[in-house]
């Protein structure tokens, strides 16, 4: 709810795709250095306490945003600072959460457990924007922030009474040098051809996903005259699609051929996003966004299960951190590129009398948002190509479920 309200506030203040994309960039930026040590921290310290710490820091940054807004001093750079703080601690929290799943459920249920996690993620996308649209005129940003703080309290209280098993550490760990500990994840991924291939495929997919995703909100707002209702409807469609996909996977248990399922999810998401980018009204955006999000529990849970089943719980923190570091570097670069590409190149080229309109206007129209739509569709088509090429790479390297490396 707070994120949705602040997105609307930032667009009203700036009207700039770059300004909104920079929020994502500053969220990713601190994750890069933090990830270097996050795996070691998660493997050595109490994971439940690390999750609670992440919630506490996020709550404090929310309080800061609320205080600045109440005094009329809130500026866009305050959002960058808050997302930087949350990004660093959030990386440790999410890694602690992710690695705790495999200590709580058996190998055969990893896809189902990860799909249930997707249901929680997308469930908030259904109700958050809708509730914000109803409550924001009544209680304002400060009221939304108050609800946010209550949710942090519930999350921390829930963890207090939950037992999260800590994996035992191998005796050789204490004899390793600091440099050996920090580089363990990268060396382990590089040592196994299947993990190298999995990292390559997923990195390419998420680069194009994040490059297009960085201009998702400003594209919709530009093409809907800043309509909060339209943005909320697409967010709700994403949530419903994601929850539907997660429920199907949870009941089904997921496919046995996880590589094929992941790549099929890549292709399905890319095709749906292509239709979304070509659309110019909610009648196209809403069903296309539903179909897009329907694929993410499949691709996400399959990808995560592939990593979990090949790595022992005691080492997952460092290996997952190596994977996350690569993805964060790529994502930060993508979000940093997206805003200037849209504002300085594509949007000027697609104004009513722009130079590209005679060529591309039939597909994307013209005026505000048309240039961003070009970038969005290009990225979506690239996601489809990554999924298709991934089948060949997967066959060459033979990514398959293996016994966890101890």
N, C-alpha and C positions, 0 to 999 in steps of 0.2 A: 504493500500500500504506500509506504513512504517513497520507495523507488519510483513508482508511477507518478505520485504527486510531484516529486522533484524533477522528473523528466518534463512534465508539463510546465513547471516553473522555469526551467532552464530554456525551453524553447521560446516561451513568452519573453524572456529576458534577452535572448541572443538571436533567435531565428537562424542559427548556424548549425549545419551538419558537423562541422569541425568541433564546435564546442561540446556537442553531445558525444561525439566519438572520443574526445579526449577524456571524458569520464571513464569510458572503458579502458583507455590506454593507461590512465593513472591507477586503475584497479589492477592491471596486469603488471605494471612496472616493478613494484616492490616484490612481487612474487618471484621474480627472476633471481635476485640475490638470496632471498629467504629460502628458496627451494634448494639451494646448495647445501644447506644445513638442516632443512626441514625433515628429510628422511631420517637422518641420524637422530634428531630430536624425538621423532615419533617412535622410532625403534627402541629408544633408551628411556623415555619418560612416560609417566602414566597418561594414557590416551584419553581417559575420561576427563582428567584435569585440563588437558590441552583443549578439548572441545569446549569446556566451560570458560576457559580463558578467552577463546575466540569470541564467544557470545558476549562476554563482559566488555571487551574492547569495542565491539560493534555497538553495544548499548551506550557506551560513553560517547562515541562519535555522534550517535543519534541525538543525545542530549545536547551536544555542542551545536549541531545544526538547528535544533529547536530554539536554543537560547539566542543564537545569532538572528534567526528569523523574527523572534519576538521583539528584538531591539531595532529591527530594520537594517541590520548591518550585513545580512547574508549576501554574499557575492558568489559568482560562478567558481572562483578559485577555491572557495571554502569546500565546495563539493569535490574538487580534485584532491584537496588535502584529506578529506574524510575517506574517500575511496582508496587513497594510498595507504592510510592507516589500516583500514579494514582489509585491504588486499593482502598485506603482509601477514597479519595474524590469521586472516581467513584461510590462507594457504595451509598453515599448520593445522588449523581446525579441520579443514576438509580432508586433509591427508590422514589425520587421526581417525576421522569418521570412516573414510573409505577402507582403511586397513583393519578397522574393528569388525567390519562385516564378515570377513572370512574367519574370524575367531568365534563368531556366533552361529554360523550356519554351515552345514556340510557342503562339500564340493558339488554334489548333485543339485543343490538348491541355489547356487550362486546367481544364475540368470534370473530365477524367480525373485530372489531377495533384491537384486539390483533393479529389477523392473518395479518392485514395490516402492523403492526409493524414488524412481521416476514419477510414480503416481503422487507422491508427496510434493515433489517439485512442481509438477504441472497443476496440481490441485490449487496451489496458491495463486497461480496465474488465472484461474477461473474466477475466484472470489475477490482477490486483491483489487484489481482495477474496478470491478463492479461496485464493491463497497466504497472505494475511494470516490467514485463518481457520485454516489449517494450522500456520503458523509462529509466530503470536502466542503460543500457549500454551507453545511450546518456547523461543523466544528473547526474547519480550517486546518492548516498544516500542523499547528500545535496539537490539535486533537488527534490527528493521524499519528504524530510522533508519540503521543501518550499511549495509544494502542500498541504501537511498536514496542515500547518499553515493557508493557505488560507481557507481550509475547516472549521477550527475552527472559523475563522472570520465570515464565512457565517452562521454557526450554532448560534453563539452568536447574530449576527445581526437579525436573524429570530426570536429569542426569545424576543428581545427588543420590537417587534411590535405585539406580541401575548399576548392575555389575557388568563391567566390561573386562573380559579376560586379557591379561598381559602375556604375550608369547614369551617363552623362555629364550634366553640368549645363549648362543654357542660360546663355549669357553674360549675359543680362539679370538673372539671379538676384542677382548681387552688387550691382546698383543699387537693389534693392528695400529699402524701409525695414523695420525689424523688425516693425512692426504689419502691414504688407502681407504679409510672410512668414507671420506667425502666422494671419492671417485668410484666406489664399489658399484653403485647402481649403473653408471655408464659402462663400466667394464663388463658387467654381467649381461647387459642388453647387447653390447657389441659381440660378446662371446657366442651368443645363441642366434643363429641365422633367422629363426622364426620370429624372435623378438625384434630383431633389426627390421625385418620386413613389416611387422605389425606397426612399429613406430613410424616407419616411412609412410605407409598408407594412411594411417590416422593423422599424421602431421599435415600431409597434403590436403586431406579433407577439411580439417579444422582451420587451416589457413584460409581457404576460400569461404568457408562458413563464416568465420569471424570478419573477414573483409567485407562481405555483403551485410552481415548482421550489424556492423557498426553504423550503417546508414539506414537501418530498418525503421526506427522511430521517426527520424527527420523526414524520410521519404513519405511515410504515411501522413504525417502532420502537414507536409508541404502540399500533398495532393488532396487533402481533405480540408484545407483552409484552417488548419490548427485544431481540428475537432477532437476533443477528448473522448467523445462517445465512440467515434470510429476507431481510435487507437485502443480503447478498452474492449471493443467488440472483437478486434483481431487478437488481442491478448487472451480474451476468454476462449476464443476458438482454439488457440494454441493449447490452452490448459485442458480443454475438453478432449482434444485430439491426443494429447500426451497421456492423460488419465485413461482414456479408452485403450490406447496401446499398452499401457502398463497393466491394466486389468486383464486384457487378453493374455499377455505374457505370464502374469502371475497364476492365472487359472491353468494355462497350457503348460507352463514350465519351461518354455523356450525350445528352440530347435537344437538338435544334436550337432548339426553342422554349423558351428558358431561363426566361422569365417565367412561362409556364404551368406549367413543371416546378416552379419555386419555390413558386407558389401551391398547386399540387396537394400538394406536400410539407407546406405549412402545414395544409391541411385534413386530410390523412391523419394527421399527428402529433396534431392536436387531437382527432380522433375516437378514436384509440387511447388517448390520455390520459383521455378521458372514461370509457371502459370501465375503465381502470386505477383512476380515482378512485372509481368505483361499486363496485369489487371490495373484498372483505374478507378475501381469503386468497391465498396464493401461486399457487393453481390459476388464478386470474384475473390476478393481477399479472404473473406471469412471461410468459405469451403476449402480454398487452397491452403490456408494456414492450418486448418484442421488436419488435412491430409499430410502436410509436412510434419507436424508434431506427432502424428500417429506413428511415424517411422523411428523417432528418436529413442523411445524405450528399447526397441529392438536392436538398433545399432549400438546404443550406449551400453546396455546390459551385456550384449554379446562381446563387445570389446573389453569391458571390464572383467568379465568372466574369463576371457582368454588370458589376461594378465594374471588373475588370481590363481588359476589352476596350475600355472607353471612356476609359481614362486611360493616359497614357504612363508607363513605368516610372520616369522621373526625377521625376514628380510624384505618384506613388502614395502615398508616405509621408504627405504633407500632406493629401491628399484622404481617404485611408483614416483618418487621424487625426481629421479632422472628423466622419466617419461614426461612428468609435468613440467620440468624446466624447459625442455625442448618446445613443448606446446605453448608455454607462456611467452617464450621469446618470439615464436612465430605469431602468436595472437597479438602481442604488443605491437609488433611491426605492422600487422594487418590493420589494426585499429588506428595506428598513427598515419597510415597511408590513405585510409578511406575518406576522411574529412577533406583534406586538400584536393584529392582527386575529384570529389563531388563538387566542392565549392569553387575551385579555381579552374577546372577543366571541363567537366561534363555538364554541370548546370549552365554555365555561360553558353556552351555549344548548343543547348537545347531550349533556349528562350524562343519566344514565338517566331522571331526572324533569325534564329541561330543558324550557323553554317551546316550543322548536322541534321537539321529538321527535314530537308528534302529527302534524305536517305533513310533516316531512322524514325521519322515522325509517324509513319504508318503503323509502326509497332509500339512506340512508346508515347506518342503524342508530343506535346510541347508545353513549355511553361514550367512552373515550379514542380520539382520532383521528377521530371522526365529524365534528367541526366543521372540522378541517383538510381532510377529504375534500370538504366543501361548497366551500371555497375552491378546492381543486384542480380540481374538476369545472367550476366557474364559469369559471375561467381557461382550461380546455381548450375549452369551448364558445366562449369569446371568440376563441380562436385559429382555430377553424373559421370564425367570422363574418369575421375579418380576411381569411382566404384567399378566401372567397367574394366579399367586397366588393372585394378586390384585382383581380379580373378586370375589373370595371367601370372601376376607376381606371386600370388598365393600358391598356385600350382607349381611354380618353379622352386619356391623355397619350402613348400610343404609345411605351412603353419598348421599344426594339429595339436589337440590336447595332449599334454605330456604329464608325467609325474612331476610334482613340485620339486624344484631344485632345493636341496637342503643345504 
